[in-house]
Amino acid sequence: MNTHHIKTNLINAINQTSNPVLLMEISKLIDINLDDKQVIKLNKKQIDEIKLAIKEIENGEFLTHAAAKKEMNKWLKD
């Protein structure tokens, strides 16, 4: 299926529905509704923390959910 065919099918489907909830969700999905967008600006410290976290994940320096839960339970028992 080529891009033109997909676009045509989407346009037809949108034109055939009168469900406002569905239309709003489609709008959000394709990012038409810019009013709902909230931009969060991070400061340098926050950006540095995110970069550090990414490096830790890339290096395998993290706990799985199960391991973190086990570690937490150890602390709670003490």
C-alpha positions as a Markdown table, in Angstrom:
| # | Residue | x | y | z |
|---|---|---|---|---|
| 1 | Met | 0.0 | 0.0 | 0.0 |
| 2 | Asn | 1.5 | 3.3 | -1.0 |
| 3 | Thr | 1.5 | 6.6 | 0.9 |
| 4 | His | -1.1 | 8.2 | -1.3 |
| 5 | His | -3.5 | 5.3 | -0.8 |
| 6 | Ile | -3.0 | 5.3 | 3.0 |
| 7 | Lys | -3.6 | 9.1 | 3.2 |
| 8 | Thr | -6.8 | 8.7 | 1.1 |
| 9 | Asn | -8.1 | 5.9 | 3.4 |
| 10 | Leu | -7.4 | 8.0 | 6.5 |
| 11 | Ile | -9.1 | 11.1 | 5.0 |
| 12 | Asn | -12.1 | 9.0 | 4.0 |
| 13 | Ala | -12.3 | 7.4 | 7.5 |
| 14 | Ile | -12.1 | 10.8 | 9.2 |
| 15 | Asn | -14.8 | 12.3 | 6.9 |
| 16 | Gln | -17.1 | 9.4 | 7.7 |
| 17 | Thr | -17.0 | 9.7 | 11.5 |
| 18 | Ser | -18.9 | 12.1 | 13.6 |
| 19 | Asn | -17.5 | 10.7 | 16.9 |
| 20 | Pro | -15.8 | 13.8 | 18.6 |
| 21 | Val | -13.8 | 11.6 | 21.0 |
| 22 | Leu | -12.3 | 9.6 | 18.1 |
| 23 | Leu | -11.6 | 12.7 | 16.1 |
| 24 | Met | -9.8 | 14.3 | 19.1 |
| 25 | Glu | -7.7 | 11.2 | 19.6 |
| 26 | Ile | -6.8 | 11.1 | 15.9 |
| 27 | Ser | -5.9 | 14.8 | 16.1 |
| 28 | Lys | -3.6 | 14.1 | 19.1 |
| 29 | Leu | -2.1 | 11.1 | 17.4 |
| 30 | Ile | -1.0 | 13.1 | 14.3 |
| 31 | Asp | -0.1 | 16.1 | 16.4 |
| 32 | Ile | -2.5 | 18.6 | 14.8 |
| 33 | Asn | -3.7 | 20.0 | 18.1 |
| 34 | Leu | -0.8 | 22.2 | 19.2 |
| 35 | Asp | -2.7 | 23.9 | 22.0 |
| 36 | Asp | -2.5 | 20.7 | 24.1 |
| 37 | Lys | 1.2 | 20.6 | 23.8 |
| 38 | Gln | 3.2 | 21.5 | 26.8 |
| 39 | Val | 6.9 | 22.2 | 26.4 |
| 40 | Ile | 9.0 | 21.6 | 29.4 |
| 41 | Lys | 12.4 | 23.4 | 29.5 |
| 42 | Leu | 15.1 | 21.6 | 31.4 |
| 43 | Asn | 17.9 | 23.4 | 33.1 |
| 44 | Lys | 21.6 | 22.3 | 32.7 |
| 45 | Lys | 21.6 | 20.2 | 35.9 |
| 46 | Gln | 18.5 | 18.2 | 34.7 |
| 47 | Ile | 20.0 | 17.7 | 31.2 |
| 48 | Asp | 23.3 | 16.5 | 32.8 |
| 49 | Glu | 21.3 | 14.0 | 35.0 |
| 50 | Ile | 19.5 | 12.7 | 32.0 |
| 51 | Lys | 22.8 | 12.3 | 30.1 |
| 52 | Leu | 24.3 | 10.4 | 33.1 |
| 53 | Ala | 21.2 | 8.1 | 33.3 |
| 54 | Ile | 21.5 | 7.3 | 29.6 |
| 55 | Lys | 25.2 | 6.4 | 30.0 |
| 56 | Glu | 24.4 | 4.2 | 33.0 |
| 57 | Ile | 21.7 | 2.4 | 31.0 |
| 58 | Glu | 24.1 | 2.0 | 28.0 |
| 59 | Asn | 26.7 | 0.5 | 30.4 |
| 60 | Gly | 24.2 | -1.9 | 32.0 |
| 61 | Glu | 24.3 | 0.0 | 35.3 |
| 62 | Phe | 20.7 | -0.4 | 36.3 |
| 63 | Leu | 18.4 | -2.8 | 38.2 |
| 64 | Thr | 15.6 | -4.7 | 36.7 |
| 65 | His | 12.2 | -4.2 | 38.3 |
| 66 | Ala | 12.5 | -7.5 | 40.1 |
| 67 | Ala | 16.0 | -6.7 | 41.4 |
| 68 | Ala | 14.9 | -3.3 | 42.6 |
| 69 | Lys | 11.9 | -4.8 | 44.4 |
| 70 | Lys | 14.2 | -7.4 | 46.0 |
| 71 | Glu | 16.6 | -4.6 | 47.1 |
| 72 | Met | 13.8 | -2.5 | 48.5 |
| 73 | Asn | 12.4 | -5.5 | 50.5 |
| 74 | Lys | 15.9 | -5.9 | 52.1 |
| 75 | Trp | 15.8 | -2.3 | 53.2 |
| 76 | Leu | 12.3 | -2.6 | 54.6 |
| 77 | Lys | 13.2 | -5.7 | 56.6 |
| 78 | Asp | 16.1 | -4.0 | 58.4 |
